[in-house]
Amino acid sequence: LESDVSAVLSAINHVFPPANDSVEYLRGLPVNIDPLDKKVAESLAMKPYEPGSLKFIIHTQLGEGPQVVQDLDQHLLTPAGDPKFLTPRHDN
């Protein structure tokens, strides 16, 4: 929910701290990130990753939902169902 965005982003920042040179770590809609609540940090039970492990976060709004794409050039998958940016799988 929109009311939870700041808390969720502060938890993500705790686990995946931005790199010091990260110019645009948080992209998209502007949001103020509150400091992570101490109880939430303790409940995560995760040590932070190395800064810069996560390149950036895109904060957006919900869209129109799933849509049928007719233009094959816009599909994210090949006709075999593989992601276009990966090598094809070989089913034996």
C-alpha positions as CSV (number, residue, x, y, z in Angstrom):
1,L,0.0,0.0,0.0
2,E,1.1,3.6,-0.6
3,S,1.1,4.1,3.2
4,D,3.7,1.3,3.5
5,V,6.1,2.4,0.8
6,S,8.5,4.3,3.0
7,A,8.7,1.4,5.5
8,V,9.3,-1.2,2.8
9,L,12.0,1.0,1.1
10,S,13.7,1.5,4.4
11,A,13.8,-2.2,5.0
12,I,15.2,-2.8,1.5
13,N,17.8,-0.1,2.0
14,H,18.8,-1.8,5.3
15,V,19.4,-5.2,3.6
16,F,20.7,-3.7,0.2
17,P,22.4,-0.5,1.1
18,P,23.1,1.8,-1.9
19,A,26.7,2.2,-3.2
20,N,28.3,5.5,-2.2
21,D,28.5,6.5,-5.8
22,S,25.0,5.5,-6.7
23,V,23.6,8.7,-8.3
24,E,20.0,7.4,-8.9
25,Y,19.5,4.5,-6.5
26,L,15.8,5.3,-6.1
27,R,14.1,6.0,-9.4
28,G,10.5,6.7,-10.4
29,L,8.0,8.4,-8.2
30,P,9.5,10.5,-5.4
31,V,9.2,9.2,-1.9
32,N,10.6,10.1,1.5
33,I,12.3,7.1,3.2
34,D,11.9,7.0,6.9
35,P,14.6,5.5,9.1
36,L,14.2,1.8,9.7
37,D,12.3,1.0,12.9
38,K,14.6,-0.9,15.3
39,K,12.1,-3.7,15.9
40,V,11.7,-4.2,12.1
41,A,15.5,-4.3,11.6
42,E,15.8,-7.0,14.4
43,S,12.9,-9.0,12.9
44,L,14.5,-9.1,9.5
45,A,17.2,-11.5,10.8
46,M,19.3,-10.6,7.8
47,K,22.7,-9.1,7.6
48,P,23.1,-6.3,5.0
49,Y,24.6,-7.2,1.7
50,E,27.6,-5.3,0.4
51,P,26.7,-1.7,-0.7
52,G,25.8,-1.6,-4.3
53,S,24.6,-5.2,-4.6
54,L,21.3,-3.8,-5.7
55,K,21.8,-1.3,-8.5
56,F,18.6,0.6,-8.2
57,I,14.9,0.5,-7.1
58,I,12.1,1.7,-9.3
59,H,9.1,3.1,-7.4
60,T,6.0,3.1,-9.6
61,Q,2.2,3.0,-9.3
62,L,0.0,0.1,-10.3
63,G,-0.9,0.1,-14.0
64,E,-3.7,-1.3,-16.0
65,G,-2.8,-4.9,-15.3
66,P,-2.0,-7.7,-17.7
67,Q,-2.6,-7.1,-21.3
68,V,-2.4,-9.2,-24.5
69,V,0.5,-8.2,-26.6
70,Q,0.0,-8.9,-30.3
71,D,3.4,-7.5,-31.6
72,L,5.9,-10.4,-31.2
73,D,8.7,-7.8,-31.0
74,Q,7.2,-6.6,-27.7
75,H,7.1,-10.1,-26.0
76,L,9.6,-10.8,-23.3
77,L,9.7,-14.5,-24.1
78,T,10.6,-16.5,-27.2
79,P,8.0,-18.7,-28.8
80,A,9.6,-21.6,-26.8
81,G,8.9,-19.7,-23.6
82,D,12.4,-18.7,-22.8
83,P,13.4,-15.2,-21.8
84,K,14.8,-13.4,-24.9
85,F,17.9,-12.2,-23.0
86,L,19.0,-15.7,-22.0
87,T,20.3,-18.6,-24.1
88,P,17.6,-21.1,-25.1
89,R,17.1,-24.1,-22.8
90,H,17.7,-27.5,-24.3
91,D,15.1,-30.0,-23.2
92,N,16.4,-33.5,-23.6
